[in-house]
Amino acid sequence: MNALTQPTLRAWRRSFLAVTMISALLRVTAAEEPSWVAQAVTPPPAAKIDDSQTLQTAAGAEIDSLDAWKEKRAAIAADWRKFLGAYAYPDLPLEIETLETERLEHCTRTLIRYQAEPGRRVRAYLLVPHQSTSKKMPAIVAFHGTNAKTFQKLVGLDAEPERHIGLRLVEQGFVVLCPENYLWEKESYLASTAAALKPHPESKGMAVMLADGVRAVDVLLAQKNVDPQRIGAYGHSLGAKETLYLMALDDRVCAGVASEGGIGMFSTNWEAPWYLGPVVKSDGFIRRHDDLIALIAPRPFLVLGGEQGPGCADGERSWPELLVGQRVAALYGEPVRIGLWNHHEGHKLSLDSGARVIAWLNAYVADKP
């Protein structure tokens, strides 16, 4: 028998992976999942993976086994951590202090402050549902958007009820932690970035957000009523960027939703100093976020996109990165739960989109097998 030629072998591998991924997609419609999940994880016919090094071994061969992917996964994670200048303080005491607390109809809303790193503390709202049992509860790290008041909006302290996702989640039985982004620590974003990076001169602004996200998970794990196996993440706009990086680089987060953060590297202002910096716009910069989506797989990850309009960052153009994550998820033999809900409403979060956030997190965090 003649040996397979290299092009024939590549074509066979692609066909095999395509069949595997389609089979995984068809296993998504379990009874306990939202009825629209199959639609969210099914790409449009025109969607295709751009030439992606994520799915190639170091030797340039296509990755078509879980063992090969796990080896590549470790290298990708290490490379991104090095690029970001990622850091963490796992042994640093949290020193959680209560600033104020309020009992609401469905929960207790507490403003807390804790040690993020030596010399810097972070404020956060902790929402805990009223319950009479000792059963541990699912939990969510909820990241706020870019508007100065969105920190308060998440927990119901300002107008726009469609932004009260933290309050809506706690009503569903989640413990919710809403940390304040470091960009509001000084008089401007640039001043806040300079101050946060002073102890970490080799780091990117996104490394600070990642470290703060990891620290937020630590705070949830310090709550005796939180189930450590059921921690999810959610964010809109700025918060969606934080959700993407936290899920990619902290495996303790089991599922998440990123609303209008911009999955594509050039879909939004990733070059800002408080994110990745001007290197994103430099000649020869080749990093793409399909790496991060692949690191998230096979965990459930939903992107909410508005398609077009002022500030819009996600939509059909987000599929190339998501398809890479779907291809990796298929290697695990898991149902594919990485996808996009394109609401075509621009860069906003409507009540209906918020309901999808809650349904996704209920299915894959609260009801996680």
C-alpha positions in Angstrom: 0.0 0.0 0.0 1.4 3.4 -1.0 2.1 5.8 1.9 -0.4 8.7 2.1 1.0 12.0 0.7 1.3 14.9 3.1 -1.5 16.9 1.5 -3.8 13.8 1.6 -2.9 13.2 5.2 -3.7 16.8 6.1 -7.1 16.6 4.2 -7.9 13.4 6.1 -7.1 15.0 9.4 -9.2 18.0 8.7 -12.1 15.8 7.7 -11.7 13.7 10.9 -11.6 16.8 13.1 -14.6 18.3 11.3 -16.7 15.2 11.8 -15.6 15.1 15.5 -16.6 18.7 16.0 -19.9 18.3 14.3 -20.7 15.3 16.5 -19.8 17.3 19.6 -22.0 20.2 18.5 -24.9 17.8 18.1 -24.5 16.7 21.7 -25.2 20.2 23.0 -29.0 20.2 23.3 -29.4 18.5 26.6 -32.7 19.0 28.3 -31.3 21.2 31.2 -29.6 23.6 28.8 -31.2 26.7 27.3 -33.1 25.9 24.1 -30.9 28.4 22.1 -27.5 26.9 23.0 -27.4 24.8 19.8 -27.9 28.0 17.8 -25.2 29.8 19.7 -22.6 27.2 19.1 -23.4 26.6 15.4 -21.2 28.9 13.3 -22.6 30.5 10.1 -21.7 28.7 6.9 -19.2 31.3 5.8 -17.3 31.2 9.1 -13.8 29.6 8.9 -10.6 29.4 10.9 -7.9 31.7 9.8 -4.4 30.2 9.5 -3.9 29.5 13.2 -0.6 28.4 14.8 -2.7 27.5 17.8 -3.7 24.2 16.2 -0.2 23.3 15.1 2.6 21.5 16.9 6.0 23.1 17.3 7.1 21.2 14.2 4.2 22.7 12.2 2.0 19.5 12.1 -1.7 19.7 12.7 -2.8 18.9 16.2 -5.2 16.0 16.0 -5.0 14.4 19.4 -5.7 15.4 23.0 -2.1 14.5 24.1 -0.6 16.7 21.4 -2.9 19.5 22.4 -2.2 19.3 26.1 1.5 19.6 25.3 0.8 22.7 23.2 -1.6 24.1 25.7 1.1 24.2 28.4 3.5 26.1 26.1 0.8 28.6 25.0 -0.2 29.4 28.6 3.5 29.8 29.6 4.1 32.1 26.6 1.2 34.3 27.3 2.1 34.6 31.0 5.6 35.7 30.0 4.3 38.2 27.4 1.9 39.7 30.0 4.4 39.7 32.8 1.8 37.9 34.7 2.2 37.7 38.5 0.2 36.4 41.5 0.4 36.4 45.3 -1.2 33.1 46.3 0.2 33.2 49.8 -0.6 36.8 50.6 -3.3 37.2 53.2 -6.5 38.7 51.8 -7.2 40.8 54.9 -10.8 41.2 54.0 -12.5 44.1 55.8 -16.2 45.2 55.7 -16.8 48.8 54.8 -20.6 48.8 54.8 -23.4 46.2 54.6 -27.1 46.3 53.7 -29.8 43.7 53.8 -32.0 43.6 50.7 -35.0 41.5 49.7 -33.1 38.6 48.2 -29.5 39.1 49.6 -27.1 40.9 51.7 -25.0 43.5 49.8 -21.6 44.2 51.4 -18.9 46.6 50.3 -15.6 45.0 51.2 -11.9 45.8 50.7 -9.1 43.3 50.5 -5.4 43.1 49.8 -4.7 42.6 46.1 -1.0 42.9 46.4 1.5 44.4 48.8 0.6 48.1 49.2 -2.6 48.0 47.1 -6.2 47.1 48.2 -9.3 46.6 46.0 -12.9 47.4 46.8 -15.6 45.0 45.8 -19.3 44.3 46.4 -20.1 40.9 47.8 -23.7 39.8 47.3 -24.9 36.8 49.3 -28.4 35.3 48.9 -30.5 34.7 51.9 -30.7 31.0 52.5 -31.6 28.7 55.4 -29.5 25.6 54.4 -25.9 24.9 54.7 -25.5 23.7 51.1 -22.6 25.4 49.3 -23.6 27.8 46.5 -22.3 28.5 43.1 -20.5 31.8 42.7 -19.7 34.4 40.0 -16.9 37.0 39.6 -18.8 39.8 37.8 -16.6 42.5 36.2 -18.0 45.9 35.5 -17.8 47.9 32.3 -16.0 51.1 31.4 -18.5 53.7 32.6 -17.5 55.2 36.0 -20.8 54.2 37.5 -21.0 50.6 36.2 -19.3 49.3 39.4 -22.5 50.4 41.2 -24.8 49.5 38.4 -23.8 45.8 38.6 -25.2 45.6 42.2 -28.3 47.7 41.6 -27.0 51.0 43.0 -27.6 53.1 39.9 -30.1 53.4 37.1 -30.3 51.1 34.0 -31.8 48.0 35.5 -30.5 46.0 32.5 -27.0 46.4 33.9 -27.9 45.0 37.3 -26.5 41.6 36.4 -25.0 41.1 39.9 -28.3 41.6 41.6 -30.1 39.4 39.1 -27.6 36.6 39.6 -27.8 36.7 43.4 -31.6 36.4 43.0 -30.9 33.1 41.2 -28.9 31.8 44.1 -25.3 32.8 43.2 -22.8 34.4 45.5 -21.5 37.3 43.5 -18.3 39.3 43.8 -18.0 42.5 41.9 -14.5 43.9 42.2 -13.6 47.5 41.2 -11.1 47.8 38.3 -7.8 49.4 39.1 -8.4 52.1 36.4 -10.5 54.1 38.9 -7.8 54.2 41.6 -6.3 57.5 40.4 -7.5 60.6 38.6 -7.2 59.1 35.1 -6.7 55.8 33.4 -3.1 56.7 32.5 -2.3 57.7 36.1 -3.9 54.5 37.4 -2.0 52.4 35.0 1.3 54.0 35.8 0.7 53.5 39.6 -0.4 49.9 39.2 2.6 49.0 37.0 5.2 50.8 39.1 5.9 47.6 41.1 5.7 45.6 37.9 7.7 47.5 35.3 7.9 44.5 32.9 4.2 43.8 33.0 1.3 44.8 30.8 -1.8 46.6 32.2 -3.8 43.4 31.4 -1.5 41.6 33.9 -2.8 43.7 36.7 -6.4 43.0 35.6 -5.6 39.3 35.5 -3.9 39.3 38.9 -6.9 41.1 40.3 -9.3 38.6 38.7 -7.3 35.7 40.2 -7.5 37.5 43.6 -11.3 37.9 43.2 -11.5 34.1 42.8 -9.4 33.7 45.9 -11.9 35.9 47.8 -14.8 33.8 46.7 -13.0 30.6 47.7 -12.5 32.2 51.2 -16.3 32.2 51.6 -17.4 29.1 53.5 -20.7 29.0 51.6 -19.1 28.9 48.1 -18.7 25.7 46.2 -15.1 25.7 44.8 -16.1 23.6 41.8 -18.8 26.0 40.7 -17.2 29.4 40.1 -18.0 31.3 36.9 -17.2 34.7 35.4 -19.1 37.4 33.6 -18.2 40.8 32.2 -19.4 43.5 29.8 -17.0 45.7 27.7 -14.0 46.2 29.9 -15.2 43.4 32.1 -15.5 41.1 29.1 -11.8 41.5 28.4 -11.1 40.6 32.1 -13.4 37.6 31.8 -11.5 36.4 28.6 -8.1 36.5 30.3 -9.2 35.2 33.6 -10.9 32.1 32.1 -7.9 31.4 29.8 -5.4 31.6 32.6 -7.3 30.4 35.7 -8.7 26.9 35.4 -10.7 27.3 38.6 -13.3 29.2 36.6 -15.6 26.6 35.1 -17.7 28.8 32.7 -18.2 32.4 31.6 -19.8 35.0 29.5 -18.0 37.9 27.8 -20.3 40.6 26.5 -18.9 43.0 23.8 -15.3 42.9 24.9 -13.7 42.3 21.5 -12.4 38.8 20.9 -10.4 39.8 17.9 -7.0 41.3 18.6 -7.9 44.3 16.4 -11.6 44.5 17.2 -11.2 47.1 19.8 -8.6 49.1 21.8 -6.3 46.3 22.9 -3.4 48.6 22.2 -4.4 50.9 25.1 -1.7 51.1 27.8 -4.1 49.7 30.4 -4.5 46.6 28.3 -1.7 45.2 26.1 0.0 48.5 25.0 1.2 49.8 21.6 3.1 46.6 20.8 -0.3 45.4 19.4 0.1 47.8 16.6 3.8 47.2 15.9 5.1 45.5 12.7 5.4 41.7 13.1 3.0 41.4 16.1 1.4 38.0 15.5 -0.4 37.2 18.8 -4.1 36.4 18.5 -6.8 35.6 21.0 -7.6 32.3 19.4 -4.8 31.1 21.8 -6.9 32.3 24.8 -10.1 30.7 23.5 -8.3 27.5 23.0 -7.0 27.6 26.6 -10.6 28.1 27.8 -11.8 24.9 25.9 -13.6 22.7 26.7 -15.2 24.9 29.4 -18.4 26.7 28.3 -17.7 30.2 27.1 -20.3 32.5 25.5 -19.6 35.7 23.7 -22.4 38.3 23.3 -22.0 40.5 20.3 -23.8 43.5 18.9 -22.4 43.3 15.4 -22.2 47.0 14.6 -22.6 50.5 15.9 -20.5 52.9 18.1 -18.1 50.9 20.2 -19.3 47.6 19.0 -16.5 44.9 19.4 -18.0 41.5 18.7 -20.3 39.8 16.1 -19.9 37.5 13.2 -16.2 38.6 12.9 -15.6 36.9 16.3 -16.1 33.4 14.8 -12.5 32.6 13.6 -11.2 32.7 17.2 -14.3 30.8 18.5 -13.9 28.1 15.9 -10.4 27.4 17.2 -11.8 26.9 20.7 -14.5 24.6 19.3 -11.9 22.5 17.4 -9.9 22.1 20.7 -13.1 21.3 22.7 -13.8 18.5 20.2 -10.5 16.9 21.0 -11.6 16.4 24.6 -14.7 14.5 23.4 -16.8 17.1 25.3 -20.0 18.7 24.0 -19.0 22.0 22.4 -20.2 24.9 24.5 -18.1 27.7 23.0 -20.1 30.1 20.9 -21.6 33.5 20.0 -25.0 35.0 20.6 -25.3 37.9 18.2 -28.0 40.1 19.4 -27.4 42.8 16.8 -28.1 45.6 19.4 -24.7 47.3 19.3 -22.4 47.8 22.3 -25.0 47.5 25.0 -26.5 44.9 27.3 -30.3 44.6 27.1 -32.6 42.9 29.5 -33.0 40.0 27.0 -29.2 39.6 26.7 -28.9 39.7 30.4 -31.4 36.9 30.6 -29.1 34.8 28.3 -26.1 35.6 30.6 -28.1 34.2 33.5 -29.4 31.2 31.6 -25.8 30.3 30.5 -24.4 30.6 34.0 -27.3 28.7 35.5 -26.7 25.8 33.1 -22.9 25.6 33.3 -22.1 26.9 36.7 -25.1 26.4 39.0 -26.1 23.1 37.3 -22.6 22.0 36.5 -22.4 18.1 36.6 
